[in-house]
Amino acid sequence: MMATAQHAELRARYEEFLRLERHGNVDKITSALDECASHSHNTNNSKSHAINNNSSNSSYPCPRVKISLSDLRSSEPQLTQELQQDPFRHIRALEAAAHTIAEEEREGYSIKFHHKIKVSLTGPVSSSASSPRSLTSDSLRQLICVEGVTTKVSSARPKLVKSVHYCPATGMHEERVYRDATDEELNLPSLDSYGVEQPDRIQGITSSVYPTNDK
């Protein structure tokens, strides 16, 4: 119950910050939703008319809003410091607060887009950025900014995070989510359909990152 109360408290604090008029975050959220809808509309119009695209097949990108750390630091310096120390839990609460406002402004948007709104943090994280050589184990699971020169880049390999399985016998679809050690939800309580944490259900690593053959 402590984890649930902490999530609700953080969510309320971030919602209060997002509603401050001087930062204009509510307008940013609605603009992100409208831009997402406009982008999807233009994408669908550019496709061949030979393909019959209905609303259920429309591919909406994930709506994303940029939140300034400078604005958060000016209003809630203690909350900003807590965010740096425990970013996964705080970003989850921040996105939950943004989702609440998004539902008020554009009711049913998450059903239409098939995604809940995501948050991108902008602005300086701390007084100075870290270098790759200065990174230690103390930096794990903390919000930091790293500056350096890229000398070599390996090829990007796709990672399976969700799969959808169809059963011809029942005509039903089933979604499966796969988590590894890099998942931002790892070791956090799972959320129910209302965004409330369930402390008895902790997100763990999936036994296999690849789906098994359906029987």
N, C-alpha and C positions, 0 to 999 in steps of 0.2 A: 504493500500500500504506500510505502514511503516513496518508491519510484514514481507511482502514479501521481501523488501529490506534488512531487518535484516537477514533473512534466507539466502539470496543470498550472503551477505557479510560474514557471518559465514562459509558458505559452501566453499567460495573461500579461506578463511584463513586456514581452515583445509585441503583443497586440497593442498595448498602450503606447509604446514607442512608434509603431507603424501609423497610428492614428494621429500623431502630432502634425498639425497643419503646416508648420514651418518647414518640414522636410519634404512634404508632398509625396509620401510613399503610397498613399491610397491612389493617387493619380498615376503613379508609376505602375501599380499593380493592374489597374484597368487598361492602361496603355499596352502593357505586355499581353494581356488577354486579347485585346482588339488586334494587335499586330499579329498574334498567333493565328487568329481566325482569318485575317486578311491574307496571310501567307499561304494558308491551306486553300483558301478560295482561288487564289491565283495559280497555285500548283495544279489543282484539279481542272481548271479551265485550260491549262496548257497541254493536258493529256489528250490523246486521241479520242474523238467522239465515238469511235467504234467500241470503246469500253464503256459499259454502263456503270458509272460510279454512283452508288447510293450512299446515304448518310452513314450507314454502318461500315462502309468500306473506305470512307474518306480518311486519309492519313494526316492527322494533325500533328504538328511538332509539339514538343513539350513547352508550355509557357514558362518563361523565366524572367524574373524581375531582379534588377541590380539594386542592392542596398549598400549605402555608403557606411563604411566603418567610422569615418570621421563624424558623420551625423550621429551615429550610435554613441561614439565616445563623448561627444559634446553633451548629450542628454543623459546617458547612462554609463559613466566611466567604470563603475564596478561591474556592470553587466558585460561590458566589453572585455574586461580582464578575465572574467569567468569564461567567456566565449573562447578566448585564446587558450585557456587551460583545458577546456573540455568541449572542443568544437562539435563533435558528432551529436552529443545530446542537445546542445544549444541550437545548432542548425536545424535539427528535427523540430524543436519547439518554434523556431523562427518561421519555418515553412508551414507549420500547422497554423500559426497566427496569420500568415499571409493567405493561407487557404480559406480561413474563416472570413476574411475581408473580401476575398475574391468571390466567394459564394454569395455574399451580400450584394456585391456590385453586379455580378453576372451569374445569376442563379442557375445551377445545373451545368456549369462550364466543365467540370471534371468528367461528367458523363459524356458530354459532346466531344471533348478533346481526348478522352481516354487516359488522361494524365492529370495529376495535381500539380499546382504551380511550384516551381523550383526557385531557389534563391541563389544569386551570385553575389559574393562580397567584393566590394571595390574599395580602393583607398589604402593608405598605409596600415600595415598590421602592427608594427612597432616603430620605435624611433630609428632603427637601422635594420637593414636586411641581412640575412645570414648568407654565408658562402658555402658551397658544397663541402669544403674541407672542415668547416666549423660544426657540421651536423654530427650529433652524438645520439646515443640511445635516449637521452633526456628529451629529445625533440619528437619522439614517437607520440602519435595521437594528440599532437598540439598544433595549433594554427600558427604557421610561420611563413615568412616570405624569403625565398631563396633567389639570389642573383648570381649568375655565372654565364660563362660562354659555352655553348654547345659545340663540342668537337666531333662527336660521332652519335648517330641516331640509328637504332636498330629498327627493323620493320615492325609495324604495328600488327599484333595478332589479335583477332577478335576473341572475346570471351563470352561464353554463354551465361546470361543472367536470368533469362526467363524463356520458357518454352510453352507452346500451346499444343495440346493433343486433342484430336478429334476421334470420337467413337461413332462409327457408322451405325452400330446397333441402336444406340439411344439418340443419336443426333446431337449429343452434348459436347461442349468443349471444356477442357480442364487446363488450368494454368499451373505451371510449376516454377518456383523461384529457386535459384542456385546461388549460394553464398560461399565466398572463400575468405581468407584472412584479410583481404583488402576492402571488404564490404563495410560501408559506413554505418550499417545497422547492426553490426556484429556486437554481441554481448549487451544489447539494449532490449528492453521489453518490447514485444510485438504490439502493434496498434490494431484496434478493432475498426469496424467500418465507420465509427464516429470519431476516430482519431484519439481514442482514450487508450492509455497504456495498460497492458495486462501483465502485471508483475510476475505472474506464475508461468509466463511463456516468454522465455529469453531466446533471442535470435542466435542460433549457432551455425557453425560451418556445415554445409550440406555434405553428406557422406561422399557424394560424387558430383563433380562439377559438370558432368555430362549425363544426359538422360539415358535411362536404360530402355531396352526394347519393350514396347507394350505387349502384354500377353493377351 
